[in-house]
């Protein structure tokens, strides 16, 4: 069985979290940008890890990606992100799904989270069983990740791997 880690990242922070968490997930882990992620998952994938930035209290939209691009973020594919990718997937009952987001630390008290929104979408669309959600904090919109956040990402990946081995 294998793990697919899919990330959306405009400033590179969510990509860093995805890559570091993936290092701790064990063997047979593939990490891809949402723009390169398959909409038909390979049959051997049993764990899906999804992550991206929190934009306007949720997963990004075309308008929020355009706004971030106007502020200097990587333009990438502004028409398609995690929200659109999840919308293209077919229902699946065997996947274990973990979601994460990156968000600005100064607004951690405000509601809304891309990780929680993605988890709701996974449940709503019957895309698997959500096993974890996590938020990683950045100093400002462009980052960088706060000190210790990559260590937390590594530990989170290890915990997901441990959960997998106890099934």
Legacy VTK file of the C-alpha trace (Angstrom):
# vtk DataFile Version 3.0
C-alpha trace
ASCII
DATASET POLYDATA
POINTS 167 float
0.000 0.000 0.000
1.163 3.538 -0.608
0.649 7.132 0.465
-0.073 10.078 -1.799
0.654 13.556 -0.452
-1.057 16.320 -2.447
-0.307 19.956 -1.677
-1.298 23.378 -2.895
1.280 26.083 -2.241
1.697 29.604 -3.526
4.477 30.841 -1.241
6.203 27.481 -0.678
5.190 27.020 2.967
2.594 24.278 2.398
5.028 22.550 0.038
7.676 22.511 2.778
5.229 21.028 5.291
4.133 18.378 2.763
7.691 17.360 1.954
8.837 17.190 5.584
5.746 15.270 6.732
6.203 12.871 3.798
9.758 12.052 4.947
8.250 10.593 8.128
5.419 8.664 6.488
7.488 5.614 5.661
8.250 4.037 2.326
6.273 4.275 -0.898
5.234 7.901 -0.489
4.639 10.177 -3.471
4.444 13.956 -3.055
2.814 16.023 -5.805
1.470 19.487 -6.346
-2.292 19.621 -6.717
-1.746 20.809 -10.291
-0.022 17.486 -11.062
-2.146 15.195 -8.872
-4.103 12.416 -10.587
-7.898 12.697 -10.441
-8.084 8.908 -10.546
-6.084 7.610 -7.618
-3.837 4.607 -8.180
-5.434 1.469 -6.683
-2.553 0.881 -4.243
-3.005 4.261 -2.504
-4.512 3.678 0.928
-3.472 6.942 2.612
-4.046 10.420 1.230
-2.508 13.496 2.857
-3.869 16.832 1.634
-2.602 20.289 2.450
-2.722 23.888 1.429
-2.995 27.447 2.633
-5.987 28.908 4.408
-7.403 31.670 2.221
-10.371 33.711 3.453
-11.116 31.188 6.254
-11.204 28.128 3.960
-9.547 26.394 1.013
-8.365 28.719 -1.722
-10.596 29.805 -4.582
-9.621 31.139 -8.005
-10.197 34.692 -6.729
-8.020 34.245 -3.619
-5.267 32.610 -5.671
-5.368 35.572 -8.080
-5.217 37.972 -5.142
-2.198 36.138 -3.690
-0.550 36.243 -7.113
-1.090 39.989 -7.263
0.749 40.217 -3.928
3.763 38.317 -5.257
2.930 34.634 -4.802
3.752 32.045 -7.443
1.038 32.428 -10.058
0.895 28.679 -10.740
-2.536 27.548 -11.848
-5.008 30.076 -10.468
-8.026 28.223 -11.868
-7.436 24.952 -10.029
-6.485 24.196 -6.438
-7.318 21.720 -3.679
-11.026 22.603 -3.696
-11.345 21.863 -7.417
-9.199 18.716 -7.222
-11.329 17.253 -4.431
-14.408 18.039 -6.506
-13.047 15.917 -9.364
-12.312 12.782 -7.282
-14.628 9.785 -7.261
-16.079 8.424 -4.026
-13.860 5.899 -2.283
-14.348 4.090 1.009
-10.915 2.568 1.645
-8.763 5.714 1.968
-7.343 7.081 5.175
-7.215 10.870 4.763
-5.250 13.454 6.732
-5.500 17.174 6.013
-3.309 20.121 6.945
-3.166 23.802 6.293
-0.822 26.718 6.722
-2.121 29.968 8.118
-0.840 33.218 9.524
-0.117 32.896 13.254
-1.447 36.353 14.112
-4.991 35.266 13.163
-4.930 31.843 14.837
-7.844 32.943 17.048
-10.099 33.548 14.008
-12.363 30.784 12.722
-11.845 28.979 9.468
-9.262 26.488 8.308
-8.429 24.988 4.938
-7.624 21.688 6.688
-11.046 21.530 8.326
-12.778 22.599 5.104
-10.938 19.884 3.168
-11.881 17.308 5.813
-15.546 18.344 5.534
-15.339 17.991 1.750
-13.761 14.530 2.075
-16.626 13.442 4.322
-19.314 15.091 2.204
-18.059 13.493 -1.013
-17.344 10.088 0.628
-13.668 10.214 -0.321
-12.423 8.239 2.667
-12.101 8.302 6.446
-10.537 11.449 7.924
-7.953 10.426 10.507
-6.294 13.783 11.303
-6.282 17.516 10.650
-3.467 19.879 11.571
-2.548 23.547 11.186
0.992 24.850 10.723
1.696 28.516 11.282
3.539 31.096 9.203
4.802 34.500 10.299
3.063 36.434 7.535
1.148 35.726 4.323
4.368 34.909 2.462
5.893 33.102 5.412
8.237 31.907 6.593
6.984 29.043 8.714
7.403 29.803 12.403
10.329 28.225 14.222
9.552 24.637 15.125
6.760 24.149 12.589
8.805 21.851 10.355
9.660 19.771 13.422
5.933 19.591 14.188
5.289 18.540 10.568
7.870 15.773 10.898
6.280 14.580 14.149
2.821 14.728 12.561
4.018 12.567 9.665
5.468 10.095 12.164
2.153 9.942 14.048
0.273 9.280 10.799
2.735 6.519 9.967
2.365 4.977 13.435
-1.426 5.067 13.093
-1.079 3.287 9.762
1.071 0.493 11.190
-1.395 -0.248 14.010
-4.318 -0.918 11.673
LINES 1 168
167 0 1 2 3 4 5 6 7 8 9 10 11 12 13 14 15 16 17 18 19 20 21 22 23 24 25 26 27 28 29 30 31 32 33 34 35 36 37 38 39 40 41 42 43 44 45 46 47 48 49 50 51 52 53 54 55 56 57 58 59 60 61 62 63 64 65 66 67 68 69 70 71 72 73 74 75 76 77 78 79 80 81 82 83 84 85 86 87 88 89 90 91 92 93 94 95 96 97 98 99 100 101 102 103 104 105 106 107 108 109 110 111 112 113 114 115 116 117 118 119 120 121 122 123 124 125 126 127 128 129 130 131 132 133 134 135 136 137 138 139 140 141 142 143 144 145 146 147 148 149 150 151 152 153 154 155 156 157 158 159 160 161 162 163 164 165 166
